[in-house]
Amino acid sequence: MADNRTDKPSSTEEEYFAREEIEKKRKLALQQAAETADKQREELKKLHWMKCPKCGMDLQTLKQGNVELETCFNCGGVFLDSGELDELMKQHGHEGSGKVMGAILNLFKRK
């Protein structure tokens, strides 16, 4: 008489393998979503890199000490990266943000 338990997997084994298969598919879907998000982020960066967020024209980089300011000569916008305002304030002393902003604005006055 043959033992039927060795011929056929138990329902517990079937559930285990089904869960493993579902987990593999879930991880694959998450990986594909992350890759797609990375690709979309790169495409957006290519479209918007060094473009003015206000008018869409090209931004130009000007150095103020060791800080690079991006400016748009079309609309007059000035854009700072994270931490650059703090760096400008350090360069111009702690006399107050009014003098710092005045120094920045003097860079972009139309002559």
C-alpha positions in Angstrom: 0.0 0.0 0.0 1.5 3.3 -1.0 1.6 6.3 1.3 -0.4 9.1 -0.4 1.3 11.8 1.6 4.6 11.4 -0.2 2.9 11.5 -3.7 1.0 14.7 -3.1 2.1 17.9 -1.4 0.1 18.8 1.7 -2.1 21.9 1.6 0.3 23.6 4.0 3.1 23.1 1.5 0.9 24.4 -1.4 0.1 27.5 0.7 3.7 28.1 1.5 4.8 27.9 -2.2 1.8 30.1 -3.2 2.8 32.7 -0.6 6.5 32.6 -1.8 5.3 33.1 -5.4 3.1 36.0 -4.4 6.0 37.6 -2.5 8.4 37.2 -5.5 5.8 38.9 -7.8 5.2 41.7 -5.2 8.9 42.4 -4.9 9.3 42.4 -8.7 6.4 44.9 -9.1 8.0 47.2 -6.4 11.3 47.0 -8.2 9.7 47.8 -11.6 7.8 50.8 -10.0 11.1 52.1 -8.5 12.9 51.8 -11.9 10.1 53.5 -13.7 10.1 56.3 -11.1 13.8 56.7 -11.5 13.5 56.9 -15.3 10.7 59.5 -15.0 12.7 61.6 -12.6 15.7 61.5 -15.0 13.5 62.5 -17.9 12.0 65.4 -15.9 15.5 66.5 -14.9 16.6 66.5 -18.6 13.6 68.7 -19.5 13.9 71.2 -16.6 17.6 71.3 -15.9 18.8 74.9 -15.6 15.4 76.2 -16.8 13.7 79.0 -14.9 10.7 77.7 -13.0 8.8 81.0 -13.6 9.3 81.6 -17.3 11.1 78.6 -18.7 14.1 80.4 -20.1 17.7 79.2 -19.5 19.3 80.0 -16.1 22.8 81.4 -15.9 25.1 80.7 -13.0 26.9 83.6 -11.3 29.4 83.1 -8.4 29.1 85.1 -5.2 32.0 84.1 -3.1 31.9 80.3 -3.0 28.1 80.2 -3.7 26.7 79.7 -7.2 23.5 81.6 -7.8 21.3 80.6 -10.7 19.6 83.6 -12.3 17.2 84.2 -15.1 18.0 87.3 -17.1 14.6 87.2 -18.7 12.4 87.6 -15.6 15.0 88.5 -13.1 14.5 85.4 -10.9 17.3 84.4 -8.5 17.4 80.8 -7.3 19.4 79.2 -4.5 20.1 75.6 -3.8 19.7 74.2 -0.3 22.0 75.9 2.2 23.2 78.6 -0.1 21.3 81.4 1.6 22.9 80.4 4.9 26.3 80.4 3.2 25.7 83.9 1.7 24.7 85.1 5.2 28.0 83.8 6.6 30.0 85.4 3.8 28.4 88.8 4.4 28.5 88.6 8.2 25.6 88.3 10.6 24.6 92.0 10.3 21.2 90.9 9.3 19.4 89.4 6.3 18.6 92.9 4.9 22.2 93.6 4.0 22.6 90.1 2.6 19.6 90.5 0.4 20.7 94.0 -0.6 24.1 92.5 -1.7 22.3 89.8 -3.7 20.0 92.3 -5.4 22.9 94.6 -6.3 24.3 91.7 -8.4 21.2 91.7 -10.6 20.4 95.4 -11.0 19.9 96.2 -14.7 22.3 98.9 -15.8 
